[in-house]
Each structure stands twice: as structure tokens, then as C-alpha cells.
Amino acid sequence: MGERSEHLFDRACNVLPGGNTRTTLFIPPRPPYAARGEGYELVDADGHRLIDLHANYTSLIHGHAHPAIVAAAGEALREGTAFGLPTESEIELAEELCRRVLALERVRFANSGTEAVMMAIRAARAFTGRSGLLRFDGAYHGTSDAVATDTSPGVPEAVARDVVVIPFDDEEALLAALDERGDELACVLLDLMPNRAGLRRASESFARLVREETARRGIVLIVDEVITFRLSRGGVQELYGITPDLVTFGKIIGGGFPVGAFGGRAEIMEIFDPRGPSAVPHGGTFSANPVTMRAGLAALRLLDESELARLNELGERLLAGLRESGVEAVGRGSLLQLGTGNESWWRLYEAGVLVAPVGLASISTPMDESVVDEVVARALPVLAGVPA
């Protein structure tokens, strides 16, 4: 780590616990600090330039400071960042999402993927009158109590009584849990390619079984697309050919600004209609703010089917280039996960490649084949012992 980053970390420790405000960005013994981003590159506080595969946990699908997104956000900034009234911009982004995703009939916005998941669970509970949640071991759905790991300090034991956790992609375990506790369940929460569980894909038969059994038993199926929405115009659910009851979003739909969204069947989402006699309340001072809405709309309009296909092809090229030399890597399309530990993360960093501490990596639109090939050239000496 450079001298400037060390100085910043020392300052941070005086005002932030452990010098940290985002656990997911901590890398021992102390993290480097970012200064600016340019396209697919990030420059740290000491001037070290990196190919940014981290992309703020895959959210920056257009890299840093894309001109169209900067222009959209700048226009919104000049007109006002937030108001005590709704704006047309939230309608426009909601319309764009509904055009893309078959499952979406109604949408609401939030400020993070965590909040989107939290409110989708609440919607399912309010709609069904049940309290139980079934989720899959190892999958990450944010930091709210219902989806935190069983060992997370500060989560009341009472919360765990309503949560059923089973192995991912295990049809036998799914059917057993549904038979035992299905009558209690409001929802099943499913990420079809969970990054914390190794970015392993659900089998098509498992995905179909989850959809069929939840529909048969009157359980709301929530598919978490916070990370995977980038894989297809209609999200990864489109690739599996399933239509969930509710879907959660974040990351790429905000154009680099804080965002979350959840939506699905109109009859479920109507529980939020403030005109109703017993509406579920859901607010947020900066939810659907016009800066995020306009930046998000600009970002999605740049992602037509041909561009998404190009990104996925680049991701597969990177995956193949690493695997051919024996590197442990998994993924699909523009999402990858590398088998990195703390030492190899730092060595990649020194070689000019930035991935998430958990090894998560993604492709952004400023990249092309030459950039991907350069990543392979830099990564192989670190991850496969291939001489530079």
C-alpha cells in the first residue's frame, strides 16, 4: 500500500470503527483508497492505475464517468436533487424496467438492494398473512436481519424462528422443507447465481421446481436480481424461462448512484397503494430521487441486446483465458469469480487488476478484447504461476 493510502487509513481509524464504513471493502491489513475512475480504469490515492473488474461490486456496468450518464445526472443536479413531490423520472425508469422484465407489472424504488429485498419480503408477508422465509445457505441478500447469517451478532433469535435455510440447488432438501414448513412460508428468496456461494448456477431443473412448488403452495417466489440483472435484457430469470412473483434489483439500474427496486405481480404490489384502507407503508427521503432515476435510465438505454451480448462474450473470453492456464474461475457471461485469497488479491492489485475481496469480477462496456486479454496477461503470473 502506498503512503497516501496509509495516511488516509490512519485518519479513518480516528473517526470510523476500524477505519471502515463498508465491511465488504475491507482487505487486510488495510485497504488502498480510490482517487478517481476513468472508463474501465481506477486510479488509487497513490497514483496506481488498475483495470477495474470490481466496478463497485459489479454496479458500474458502464465503467467510470460515462459521458451519457454524467450528462443525465448533471442535468438532474442542475434542476434539483430531490423534492417533496414525485417526479416524471421515476415513472420513466419504472416503465423501462417493466418493458424489460416479464414479471414486472408494478415497481417501487428504494435506496439499496438490501432495502429492496427487505421490502419484497415484507410485501410477501403482508400479501400471504404468513411470516416464514425460506432462503439458501451461502447466498447474500443484503444486511437486514431476516437474511443475515445465523451467526451474525445483533440478530435476535426470534428472527431465526421464521427463517428456513437449506442447501442451494438441492431438490430433495427443498421438497422436504416445503413439506415440513410450507404452510408457514410467505416466500422463497432465490438468487439463481449467488456470488457468495461461489457464483454457482442453479440447475434448470431446480429453478423450475422452485417455481412450480411455490406456485402450487401459494408461496411468493422472490428472485434476487441485484447482481445478475446484467446477464440478459430481462435478467437471469429470462435465461431460465421462469416468471417469479417478485423481483429485486439494485446495482446497474442506478447508473452508479444509490438505488434499489422491487416489483412484480400487480395484486401483490397493490398492498403498497396508499389509497387502500390498510396499505403497507414504505417511504425513503431519497427514494426515486431524480439524479438516480435519470442516471439509471441513461444506463439502461445504453444496454440493448447487442451490447449485453458483447459484454457476455467478453466475460466468456476472460473466463476461458484463465481456465486454459489452470486458474480456478467460474461464472456466466459478464460475471466471474476468481479463486483469490488475501495474498493473491494483493498480488493482483500490484499487477494492476482490481477484483472484489471475495474474487467477484465483472465486465464493463468500455472494455474490449484487448482489455480482457491484458487482464489475462496480468492475472496469470499471480493466479496460475505463469511467467509474465
N, C-alpha and C positions, 0 to 999 in steps of 0.2 A: 504494500500500500504506500502511496506517495505521502509526502509531508503535509500537503494541504488537506487530504482526507483525514489523516491522523489528527490534525488540529481541529477539524470540524467535528470529529467523533468526540474528542475531549470536551469541546464546548457542549455538545449534545448531552453528554453524561451529567452535566450540571443542571439540566432542565427537563430531561426526558428519562424515564426509568430504563437503565441500561443503555442510554443514548438512543432509544428506539421508540418509534411510534407505529411501525408496521412489522409485526413479528415475521411475516413471510419474506421480508427483505434482509433479515439478519443473516450474516455469514461470518462464522468465527475466524479470527478472533475479533475483528471489527470490519464493518463493510466499507468499501470505497464509496465515494459520493459522486453523483452526477452533476455536471455543469450545464450541458446543453445537448440537444439532439439535432441531427441534420439527415433527413431521409432515413436510410437504414442504419445510420451510424449514431453512436452515442459517444460523447466526449466527457471524460470524468474530470473531477476538480483539479487533477494534476496534469491534464492535457493528454491523457492516454486515450487513444481512439479505438473504438470497438465496433465490430459488426453486431448489431443488436438483435439477437434472436429471442431475447427475453420479452421485449416490446411491452413492458409493464404487464407481465402475466398475460400476454397474447392480445391485449386490448388495442394496441396501436397497429392495426392491420394495414394502415397506410403510412407507417413509419412516423417520423417526427416532422411536424410543421408542414404538412401537405398544403400547398397553396390554396386549393379549393376549400379545405376545411378552415384554414386560417381566415380566409375571406368571409366565410359564412359566420364564424364565431365573432370576427371583428365587427361585422355589420350588426350583429345582435348586441354586442357590447356597447356600441355607439347609441343604440336605440333604448337600452335599458336591460340590466342583467336579470331582473326578477320583478314581478309585480304581484299585487294583491288581487289580481284578476287572472283568469285563464287567458291563453293566447292561441292564435291560429297555429303556431308552430307545433304545439302538442298534437293537434288534430292531424297535421301533415305527416308527422313521424308515425303516429298510430296507423294512419291509412297505409303508409309504406310497409309497415310490419304485417298488417292484415293481408296486403296483396301478396306477400312473400310466403306466409305460413298458413297452411290449410287449416290448422287447428284454431287459429285466432278469429274470433267473432267480436270480442271486446278486449281492450287493453287498458291497463293503468301503469303509470310511471312511478318510479322510486329513485333513490339516490345511489343504490348499490345492488349488486347481485345478492348479497346477504339479505337485504331488506326485501327484495323481490321474492326470494324463497320463503322468507318468514311470512309474508302476506299471502302467498299462494297456499301455504299450509293453513293459515287462518281461514282463508276462503273455503278450503275443503272441509274444515271442521264446522264452520258455520252452515255450509250447504247440507252436509250429511247429518249433523247433530251428533257426530261421534268425535272422539278425541285422539284415537290412536294413529300413529305414523309408522310406516314400515320403510326403512332405508337400508342401504347396502354397506357392508363393512369396507372401510378404506376410502369411500367416496367423500369428497369435500363439497359442502354446500353452504359455505359461509361460517359465521361465528355465532349465530343465535343459539340459544340453549337447546332447542329441540334437535339440532343437527350437529351439536358438538360431540366430540368423542366421550365415551363413558367415563374416562379418567380426567376430563378437563376440570380443574379446580373451579369452584364457584357455581357449578351447575347443580341445582337441587336434586336430591334423589327422587323427589316426586315427579320430576320431568321424565326421568328414565322409565317410569312405570307405564307411560303412554307410548314409548318408543320401542319398536321391534327392530333389531339389527340382525341381518342374515348375510351369508356369503354372497358375493357378486357372481352372477351368471350360473347360479346353482338352481336348476329347475326343481329338484327334489326338495331342497330347503324352502324354496318359495311356496310350493304347494302345501308343505307341512305347516308353515307359518300361517298361511291363509286359512287352512282348515282349523287351526287351533285358535286363532285370534281375529279372523276376518270380520266377525260381527262387530268388533271394537274399532276397526280401522276406518279413519276418514280418508286416508290417502296412502299411496305408494309413491315415494320420491326416487326417481331414477335418472342417473346420468349414464347415457349409453356408451360413453368412453371416458371414464373418470380418471383424471390425471393423477390424483393422489394414490390411486390404486394401480399405478403403472401404465396409465393410458391404454389399458387393455380393452378391446372392443367387446361389447356384449354380442353373443351369438344371435343370429337372426331368429332362431327358434325360441331363445329365451325372451327376446324382445316381444315376439308375437304372443308368447304365453303370458307375459305380464299384462299386455293389453287385453287379451281375451279374458283372463281371470278377473282383473279389476272391473271390466265392464259387466261381467256376469254377476259379480257380487255387489255391485253398486258402490265400489270404492273409486275415489277420484285418482286418476293417474296423472302425476305431475312429472314432466320431463324437464330436466335442468339443462338448458342450452346456453348457460352463461359463457362457457368456453367454446363449445362445439358448434355454435351457430355459424361460424366462419366456413364450415366444410361444404355447405351447399346453400343455394338461394333460400331454401326452406328449412335449413338446419339439418342436423344429422338424422332427426326423425324422418325426414323426407327420404333419406337413403335407406332407411329400414322399412319404409312403407307403412308406418303406424301413425295414428292420429290420437294424441293424448287429450285429456280433458283440460289440462292447464299446462302452460309452458312458462319457464322463467328465462330472462335474458339479462345481459349486462355487457361489460367489455366493449365489443366493437360497435354497438349501437349508439354509443355516446360520442363518437368522433374524438376520443381522447379526454373527454370530460366525465365527471362522476355520473353514473347512470345505472338504473335497473329498470326492469319492466316485467310484468307478468300478465298473462291473459289466456283466453281460451273460450270455452263454451259460454254463450250469452247467458244461459239460465243460471250458471254458477256465478259469473261476474256481476249479475244483476243484484247480488247481495250488497254491493257497494253503492248502488244507486241512491243518492241522498234524498230522492223524492219518495223513497219507500218508508213504511212505518217503522221498520226495525233494521235499518241499514247498518252494515259494519263500517265503523269509522276508519278512515285512512287518510292521513294528511302528511305534509312534509314541507317545510318552509321553502326548500329549493327544488322540490319535485317538479319535473316538467318545466324547468326554467328555460327560457328561450335560447340561451347560449348553448346549452347541451342539446336541446331539440334541433336547432339549426345545424350544429356541427354533426350531430348524429345522422340527420337526413342527408347532408352532403356526403358523409362517409358511405352510407348505404347506396346512394345513387352511383357512386364510383364502382360498386361491386356488382356488376352484371354477371351473367353466367359465364361468359368467356373469361373474364378476369378471375373469377373464382376457380375456374378450371386451370388457368395458368398458374395460380398460386399452389393449387394441389399438385400439379405436375412438378413444380419446383421442390415442393416438400418431399415428394416421392423420389426425386433425383438425389436430394440430400440424404434421405434415408438409405437409398441403395448405395451411394458412395461410401457411407460409413460402414454399412453392413458388409460390403465386399472386402473390407480390410479387417473384419472381425470385431468391429465396435458394437457393443451392446446398445441397441437403439430400437425403439418401437414407435408406431404412430400410424396416422392415416392422413393423407392429403397434406395440408399446410400445418398440421400439428405433429410434433415429435416429442419424444422424451429420451434423453441420453442417460446412460448409467454413470452418473457422476457422484463422487463423494466430495468432501470438503477440499481435499488436496487437489483433486483433478479439476474442481471448479476454479480454484485459484490459478492453476496452470493454464486452463483455457482462457481465463481473464488476461493473464500476462501475454498470451498468444494473440489477443485481440478479438476474442469471441465471448459474448455475454449471453448466458442462459440463466434461467431461474435456479435458485439453490437446490430445488428438487429435480433439476435436469430438464424441466419443461422448456420447449423451444417452439418458435413459430416463424412462418414466412410472412413478409410484408410486401406490399405492392411495389415499393421502389427497387426491390431485388430483381435480379435476372440470373441466367445460368452462370454467368461469370462470378457473381457474388456467391452463389451456392457452392461452386467449385472451389472458391477461395476459402470458404468455411471448412470444407473437407480437407483442404491442404493444411490449414492451421490446426484442425482438430485431431488429425490422425497421429501426429507425433505425441500428443497428450493422451489420447484415449486408446490407441492401438499400438503405441510404441514404434510407429513407422517413422523413419528418419525424415526430417524436414528437407 
